[in-house]
Amino acid sequence: MGVLPRFEFRYCRKPGESGIVTPRIKVGETRVTGLKAELITPFVTGTKEVFETMAGLKIRRKAIYLKSNCLMYGDISGIIGLSGPTTGTCAISLPEGLAVRIIESLLGEPLGDNSARAEVNDGVGELINMIAGRAKTLLSSTTYHFDITLPTIISGKNHEFFQRKGTHCVVVVFETEHNESFTLDVAIAPR
């Protein structure tokens, strides 16, 4: 898998808020609530690869923190289940305007008024499917391998997604080259 980046986990309510900083995560050495950085890294890698190759957007990791509530960041979220030896969920949550621009970029044309909502929903579902699929490939030869479910889309202002009790969710905040933010939530059930 190569050299993995060092993560700093922050306990915050929303992206951009300051919080309590825990020590940096070193691969294979330190755990935060049972989640190793080597488990989160393939999802971060998958997100960067999908956005750069499929949507033509350069993104950077802005922050990473342990989620303390069920509120999703954006107006539309794509969620995919993980099953097998590793179980949990992976979700991407985007502001509606960013989601529309990304899907238009994927399609190579502007969205029509009549079918825009359905196309955005399908596109966000495909984004999370590609991200989780890439992470699945990167983790396939490890003890963290998993299968993925079909994606589910939730939309609306201030929507929530509840995790199974005892499951911790790491949120990775990304920023596009146009200073627009979105999040990737990775929730893995403890073994």
N, C-alpha and C positions, 0 to 999 in steps of 0.2 A: 504494500500500500504506500510505501514511501514515507517521507517525513511529514508528520501531521502538524498543523498549526497549534499554537498554545492558545487556549481559550480562557477568557476571564468571565466568570459567571457573576451576574448582578441580580440581586433581588429587587425588582421594581414593580410598579403597578402598570405603567405604560411605557412605550419606547420614549426615550429622552429624559425620563425622570431619573434622578440620582437615587441611589440606594446603597445597601450594604454590599461591599465588594468582598468576595471570598478569595482565597489564594488561587493563583493560576492553576489550571488543570494541566498536569503533565501526563501524557499518554501512558497507560498501564500503571500509574503510580497513585494518583489521587482520584477520589470519586466525589461527586456531588450528588447526594441523595441516591446513590446507587447507579448513576449514569456516568459512563466513561466517555471522555472526549472522542475516543476512537469509534464510538457508536454514533455520535452526532456528526462527525466530519464527513462521512459519505453523503449525508443529506445536504450539507452545505455545498460540497463539491457538485452534487447533482443539480442543485439550484443554479449555481453559477454557470455550469455547462449548458443547461437548458436555456437560460435567458440569453446567453451569448450566442449560441449556435442557432436556436430556433427563432428568437425574437430580435436578434441583432442588438441587444442591450447590454452594455457593460454595467455590472453591478458590483458593489462592495459590501462586505459585512460591516455593519455600523455598530451593533451592540449584540450582546447575548445575555439572557437572564432567565431565571427560574420563574415561571408564571405563578401568580398568587390568586388568580381569579379565573372565571370562565369566559370573559368577554374577548371576542375576536377583534383584531386590529382594524380590519378594513370593512368595506361594504359588501364584499363577496368573498366567500371562502370555499376552497375545494379541499375536501377531507378524504383520506384514504386509510383503510384499516390495514394493519400488519398482523399476520397470523403465522403460527409455527413456533419454533423455539423462542423467537423474539416476538412479543405481541405489543400492540399499542396502536397509535395513529400518527399520521403525518398530515399536516395541513398547511396550505398557503392562504394568506388573507391579504387582499388588495383593496385600495380605494377604487371605486367604480371607474373613474376616469382613466386611471392607469391600466385597469383590466381591459377596458375597451381598446386603448392604444396598443396594448400587447397583442390582443386577439386580431386586430386589424393588421398588425405587422406579420403575425403568423399566417394570416389568410392572403396577405398581399393586396388587400383592397379595403375600402371603407365599408363599414357595416350598414346595411339597409335599416330603415326605421322599423319595418314590420317584423323582422327576424332578429334584431339586435340582441334582445335579452336571451333568447335561446342560444344564439351563437356565442355570446359571452359565457354563459353557463357551461356550454360544451367545451369551449376553449379553456376555461379555468380547470375543468375536470381533466382535460388532456394535459395541462401543465403539471398538475399534481401527480398524474399518472406517470409522466416522463421522469419527474424528480424522484418519486419513490422507486420507479423501475431502475434508475441509475444507481441509487443507494443499494437496492437489492443486488444488483450486479457486483458492486464493490464489496458487499458483505457476504456474498455467496459462499466463499471458501472459509468463512470464520464461524465461530460458535454463535454469531449474531444473525445468521441467515433467517429469512422470512419469506412468506408469500404475501401478495397484496390483493385487496378486494377491489371492487369497482368503486370509483369515486362518488362522493355525495357532495352536492352543492348547497350551501346555505347563504342567503343574501338578506340584506336589509341593514339599516343603521342599528348599531349596538347589539348585533346578534351574538348569541352565546353558544358555546359547545362544551358540554360537560364531559370530563374524563372519568374513567372508572376510579372508584375510591382507592387511594393509596398509590395512584399513578402520578408521577411528576412530569411536568411539561417544560421543556426548554424552548424558549422563544429566541429565534435569531432574527434580528432586524437587518434588512438589507436596504441599500439606497441606490437608486439608479444614477446614471450620469447626469440626469436632469433634476437631481435632488428630491426625487419622489421616493417615499419609503413604503415597504411592505414587509410582512413577516412570514417566517416559516416556523411552525410549531411542531416539535417532535416530542411525543409522549410515549414512553416505553414503560410497560408494566414491570415491576420488580420480579426477579426470578425467585 
